[in-house]
Amino acid sequence: MSYSIDLRKRVLDFLNTGGSKTEAARLYNVSRTCIYNWLAAKDPLRCEKPGPRGPHRLDYQALRQQVADFPDQTQVERAAHFGVSKNCILYALRKLNITRKKRR
């Protein structure tokens, strides 16, 4: 849960008038880490909520073709090839129902 804009203003005003971060944390019952994050932010009064980070960048058909062409590559190598994370490759392979190579 984010703090109200009014509380943020009061804490920042307290700091601008010469108060310490530790005193502000105790006085307004806010963590020091939170105060440091507000001071480092471009706009400390704006509440940024986590949300969608954008469209999926992985083309499943290209991944399927890449697996067929290079079956011995690791997931880390595939992730570097497509410019995504290792977990993205892991979930995509699961979604495409492609399992690891098994020797008989």
Buried (B, 14 or more C-beta within 10 A) or exposed (E): EEBEEEEBEBBBEBBEEEEEBEEBBEEBEBEEEBBEEBEEEEEBEEEEEEEEEEEEEBEEEEBBEBBEEEEEBEBEBBBEBBEBEEEBBEEBBEEEEBEEEEEE
